[in-house]
Amino acid sequence: MTAKLIALKLLSIKSRSSGELRKKLALRGFPLEEIDQAIDECQRLGYLDDAEEAKRRAAALQARGYGPH
């Protein structure tokens, strides 16, 4: 399987940041260039958006009582 296919599979399971996705792909032994291409393609397709992921995580934490009251 290619890094892109694995990336898409991982993103279909759970929303992730590009850093998390990069780590997962590196652990599977993909070369850095292939990882970068996969991440770029996921961003281009709109499946990977670090800013949106950060907003979702902040909202989830705030809903659980973290942050300013």
DSSP file (Angstrom, degrees, kcal/mol; ACC not computed):
  #  RESIDUE AA STRUCTURE BP1 BP2  ACC     N-H-->O    O-->H-N    N-H-->O    O-->H-N    TCO  KAPPA ALPHA  PHI   PSI    X-CA   Y-CA   Z-CA
    1    1 A M              0   0    0      0, 0.0     2,-0.1     0, 0.0     0, 0.0   0.000 360.0 360.0 360.0 151.2    0.0    0.0    0.0
    2    2 A T     >  -     0   0    0      1,-0.1     4,-2.2    28,-0.0     5,-0.2  -0.475 360.0-111.8 -89.3 163.8    1.1    3.5   -0.6
    3    3 A A  H  > S+     0   0    0      1,-0.2     4,-2.8     2,-0.2     5,-0.2   0.867 118.0  56.1 -61.3 -36.6    1.5    6.3    2.0
    4    4 A K  H  > S+     0   0    0      2,-0.2     4,-2.6     1,-0.2    -1,-0.2   0.929 107.6  46.8 -63.4 -45.0   -1.5    8.1    0.5
    5    5 A L  H  > S+     0   0    0      2,-0.2     4,-2.2     1,-0.2    -2,-0.2   0.910 114.1  47.5 -64.4 -41.5   -3.8    5.1    0.8
    6    6 A I  H  X S+     0   0    0     -4,-2.2     4,-2.8     2,-0.2    -2,-0.2   0.920 111.5  51.7 -64.2 -42.8   -2.7    4.5    4.4
    7    7 A A  H  X S+     0   0    0     -4,-2.8     4,-2.5     1,-0.2    -2,-0.2   0.926 110.7  47.6 -59.5 -45.6   -3.2    8.2    5.2
    8    8 A L  H  X S+     0   0    0     -4,-2.6     4,-1.6     1,-0.2    -1,-0.2   0.894 111.9  50.2 -63.7 -39.2   -6.7    8.2    3.7
    9    9 A K  H  X S+     0   0    0     -4,-2.2     4,-1.0     2,-0.2    -2,-0.2   0.932 111.5  48.1 -63.7 -45.4   -7.5    5.0    5.7
   10   10 A L  H  X S+     0   0    0     -4,-2.8     4,-2.0     1,-0.2     3,-0.4   0.892 112.0  49.5 -62.6 -40.2   -6.2    6.6    8.9
   11   11 A L  H  < S+     0   0    0     -4,-2.5    -1,-0.2     1,-0.2    -2,-0.2   0.768 105.2  57.7 -71.7 -24.6   -8.2    9.8    8.3
   12   12 A S  H  < S+     0   0    0     -4,-1.6    -1,-0.2    -5,-0.2    -2,-0.2   0.768 110.0  45.2 -74.3 -23.6  -11.4    7.8    7.6
   13   13 A I  H  < S-     0   0    0     -4,-1.0     2,-0.3    -3,-0.4    -2,-0.2   0.889 131.2  -6.5 -82.2 -43.7  -11.1    6.3   11.1
   14   14 A K  S  < S-     0   0    0     -4,-2.0    -1,-0.3    -5,-0.1     2,-0.2  -0.992  72.3-105.0-156.5 142.1  -10.3    9.5   13.0
   15   15 A S        +     0   0    0     -2,-0.3     2,-0.3    -3,-0.1    33,-0.1  -0.516  48.1 178.0 -68.1 135.8   -9.6   13.1   12.3
   16   16 A R        -     0   0    0     -2,-0.2    33,-0.3    -5,-0.0     2,-0.2  -0.915  29.3-112.7-137.8 161.7   -5.8   13.8   12.8
   17   17 A S     >  -     0   0    0     -2,-0.3     4,-2.4     1,-0.1     5,-0.2  -0.489  37.3-108.7 -85.5 165.7   -3.4   16.7   12.5
   18   18 A S  H  > S+     0   0    0      1,-0.2     4,-2.5     2,-0.2     5,-0.1   0.861 120.5  54.8 -64.9 -33.4   -0.7   16.6    9.8
   19   19 A G  H  > S+     0   0    0      2,-0.2     4,-2.1     1,-0.2    -1,-0.2   0.916 109.1  46.3 -64.6 -43.4    1.9   16.0   12.6
   20   20 A E  H  > S+     0   0    0      2,-0.2     4,-2.4     1,-0.2    -2,-0.2   0.917 114.2  48.1 -63.7 -43.2    0.0   12.9   13.9
   21   21 A L  H  X S+     0   0    0     -4,-2.4     4,-2.4     1,-0.2     5,-0.2   0.900 109.3  53.4 -65.0 -40.6   -0.4   11.6   10.4
   22   22 A R  H  X S+     0   0    0     -4,-2.5     4,-2.2     1,-0.2    -1,-0.2   0.913 110.1  48.1 -59.4 -44.2    3.3   12.2    9.6
   23   23 A K  H  X S+     0   0    0     -4,-2.1     4,-2.5     2,-0.2    -2,-0.2   0.924 110.7  50.5 -62.3 -46.2    4.3   10.2   12.7
   24   24 A K  H  X S+     0   0    0     -4,-2.4     4,-1.0     1,-0.2    -2,-0.2   0.908 113.1  45.4 -60.4 -43.1    1.9    7.3   11.9
   25   25 A L  H  <>S+     0   0    0     -4,-2.4     5,-1.8     1,-0.2     3,-0.3   0.880 111.6  52.1 -70.1 -37.1    3.2    7.0    8.3
   26   26 A A  H ><5S+     0   0    0     -4,-2.2     3,-1.8     1,-0.2    -2,-0.2   0.897 105.4  55.5 -64.8 -39.9    6.9    7.2    9.5
   27   27 A L  H 3<5S+     0   0    0     -4,-2.5    -1,-0.2     1,-0.3    -2,-0.2   0.785 103.1  56.5 -63.0 -26.4    6.3    4.4   12.0
   28   28 A R  T 3<5S-     0   0    0     -4,-1.0    -1,-0.3    -3,-0.3    -2,-0.2   0.450 122.1-109.1 -85.6  -0.3    5.1    2.3    9.1
   29   29 A G  T < 5 +     0   0    0     -3,-1.8    -3,-0.2     1,-0.2    -2,-0.1   0.630  62.1 154.2  89.5  13.9    8.4    2.9    7.4
   30   30 A F      < -     0   0    0     -5,-1.8    -1,-0.2     1,-0.1     2,-0.1  -0.509  48.9-106.4 -75.3 144.7    7.4    5.2    4.5
   31   31 A P     >  -     0   0    0      0, 0.0     4,-2.2     0, 0.0     3,-0.4  -0.369  27.9-114.0 -68.9 151.6   10.2    7.5    3.2
   32   32 A L  H  > S+     0   0    0      1,-0.2     4,-2.7     2,-0.2     5,-0.2   0.856 114.6  54.4 -55.3 -41.2    9.9   11.2    4.1
   33   33 A E  H  > S+     0   0    0      1,-0.2     4,-2.1     2,-0.2    -1,-0.2   0.906 109.6  46.8 -62.7 -41.7    9.3   12.3    0.5
   34   34 A E  H  > S+     0   0    0     -3,-0.4     4,-2.3     2,-0.2    -1,-0.2   0.873 111.8  51.9 -68.1 -37.0    6.3    9.9    0.1
   35   35 A I  H  X S+     0   0    0     -4,-2.2     4,-2.6     2,-0.2     5,-0.2   0.937 109.5  49.3 -63.1 -46.9    4.9   11.0    3.4
   36   36 A D  H  X S+     0   0    0     -4,-2.7     4,-2.6     1,-0.2    -2,-0.2   0.900 111.5  49.3 -60.2 -41.6    5.1   14.7    2.4
   37   37 A Q  H  X S+     0   0    0     -4,-2.1     4,-2.3     2,-0.2    -1,-0.2   0.904 111.3  49.3 -64.4 -41.5    3.4   13.9   -0.9
   38   38 A A  H  X S+     0   0    0     -4,-2.3     4,-2.3     2,-0.2    -2,-0.2   0.919 112.7  46.8 -64.5 -43.8    0.6   12.0    0.9
   39   39 A I  H  X S+     0   0    0     -4,-2.6     4,-2.3     2,-0.2    -2,-0.2   0.917 111.9  50.8 -65.8 -43.2    0.1   14.8    3.3
   40   40 A D  H  X S+     0   0    0     -4,-2.6     4,-2.5    -5,-0.2    -1,-0.2   0.909 111.5  48.4 -59.2 -42.3    0.0   17.4    0.6
   41   41 A E  H  X S+     0   0    0     -4,-2.3     4,-2.2     2,-0.2    -2,-0.2   0.900 110.2  50.7 -67.0 -41.0   -2.5   15.4   -1.4
   42   42 A C  H  X>S+     0   0    0     -4,-2.3     5,-2.3     2,-0.2     6,-1.1   0.886 112.7  47.3 -63.6 -38.6   -4.8   15.0    1.7
   43   43 A Q  H ><5S+     0   0    0     -4,-2.3     3,-0.9     4,-0.2    -2,-0.2   0.913 110.5  51.8 -67.1 -42.6   -4.6   18.7    2.3
   44   44 A R  H 3<5S+     0   0    0     -4,-2.5    -2,-0.2     1,-0.3    -1,-0.2   0.875 110.0  49.1 -61.7 -37.5   -5.4   19.4   -1.3
   45   45 A L  H 3<5S-     0   0    0     -4,-2.2    -1,-0.3    -5,-0.1    -2,-0.2   0.588 116.3-115.7 -78.2 -10.3   -8.4   17.1   -1.2
   46   46 A G  T <<5S+     0   0    0     -3,-0.9    -3,-0.2    -4,-0.5    -2,-0.1   0.600  86.0 114.0  87.2  11.6   -9.6   18.8    2.0
   47   47 A Y  S   <S+     0   0    0     -5,-2.3     2,-0.4    -6,-0.2    -4,-0.2   0.604  73.6  49.4 -88.0 -12.8   -9.3   15.8    4.2
   48   48 A L        +     0   0    0     -6,-1.1     2,-0.3    -9,-0.1    -2,-0.2  -0.971  58.5 156.8-134.1 116.4   -6.5   17.3    6.3
   49   49 A D     >  -     0   0    0     -2,-0.4     4,-2.4   -33,-0.3     5,-0.2  -0.863  20.4-167.7-143.7 102.6   -6.8   20.7    7.8
   50   50 A D  H  > S+     0   0    0     -2,-0.3     4,-2.3     1,-0.2     5,-0.2   0.866  89.4  52.4 -62.0 -38.9   -4.7   21.5   10.9
   51   51 A A  H  > S+     0   0    0      2,-0.2     4,-1.9     1,-0.2    -1,-0.2   0.923 112.2  45.1 -64.2 -43.9   -6.6   24.7   11.7
   52   52 A E  H  > S+     0   0    0      1,-0.2     4,-2.3     2,-0.2    -2,-0.2   0.884 111.8  52.8 -67.0 -38.4  -10.0   23.0   11.6
   53   53 A E  H  X S+     0   0    0     -4,-2.4     4,-2.4     1,-0.2    -2,-0.2   0.896 107.9  51.2 -63.3 -40.6   -8.6   20.1   13.7
   54   54 A A  H  X S+     0   0    0     -4,-2.3     4,-2.5     2,-0.2    -1,-0.2   0.898 109.5  50.3 -64.2 -40.5   -7.3   22.5   16.3
   55   55 A K  H  X S+     0   0    0     -4,-1.9     4,-2.5     2,-0.2    -2,-0.2   0.922 110.7  49.5 -62.9 -44.0  -10.8   24.2   16.5
   56   56 A R  H  X S+     0   0    0     -4,-2.3     4,-2.3     1,-0.2    -2,-0.2   0.917 112.8  46.7 -61.7 -43.7  -12.5   20.8   17.0
   57   57 A R  H  X S+     0   0    0     -4,-2.4     4,-2.4     2,-0.2    -1,-0.2   0.904 112.0  50.0 -66.8 -40.7  -10.1   19.8   19.7
   58   58 A A  H  X S+     0   0    0     -4,-2.5     4,-2.5     1,-0.2    -2,-0.2   0.918 111.9  48.6 -63.4 -42.7  -10.4   23.1   21.5
   59   59 A A  H  X S+     0   0    0     -4,-2.5     4,-2.2     2,-0.2    -2,-0.2   0.896 111.1  50.4 -63.9 -40.3  -14.2   22.9   21.4
   60   60 A A  H  X S+     0   0    0     -4,-2.3     4,-1.1     2,-0.2    -2,-0.2   0.911 112.5  46.3 -65.6 -42.0  -14.2   19.3   22.7
   61   61 A L  H  <>S+     0   0    0     -4,-2.4     5,-2.4     1,-0.2     3,-0.3   0.902 111.9  50.8 -66.9 -40.5  -12.0   20.2   25.6
   62   62 A Q  H ><5S+     0   0    0     -4,-2.5     3,-1.6     1,-0.2    -2,-0.2   0.891 106.8  54.7 -64.1 -38.5  -14.1   23.3   26.4
   63   63 A A  H 3<5S+     0   0    0     -4,-2.2    -1,-0.2     1,-0.3    -2,-0.2   0.791 105.4  54.4 -64.6 -27.6  -17.2   21.1   26.4
   64   64 A R  T 3<5S-     0   0    0     -4,-1.1    -1,-0.3    -3,-0.3    -2,-0.2   0.372 129.9 -94.6 -88.3   4.7  -15.5   18.8   28.9
   65   65 A G  T < 5S+     0   0    0     -3,-1.6    -3,-0.2     1,-0.3     2,-0.2   0.505  81.6 131.2 101.0   4.7  -14.9   21.8   31.3
   66   66 A Y      < +     0   0    0     -5,-2.4    -1,-0.3    -6,-0.1    -2,-0.1  -0.569  50.8  27.1 -87.6 155.7  -11.4   22.8   30.3
   67   67 A G  S    S-     0   0    0     -2,-0.2    -9,-0.0     2,-0.0     2,-0.0  -0.366 106.8  -9.8  93.6-172.2  -10.4   26.4   29.6
   68   68 A P              0   0    0      0, 0.0    -3,-0.1     0, 0.0    -2,-0.0  -0.299 360.0 360.0 -64.1 142.4  -11.9   29.7   30.8
   69   69 A H              0   0    0     -4,-0.0    -2,-0.0    -2,-0.0    -3,-0.0   0.442 360.0 360.0 -94.7 360.0  -15.1   29.4   32.7
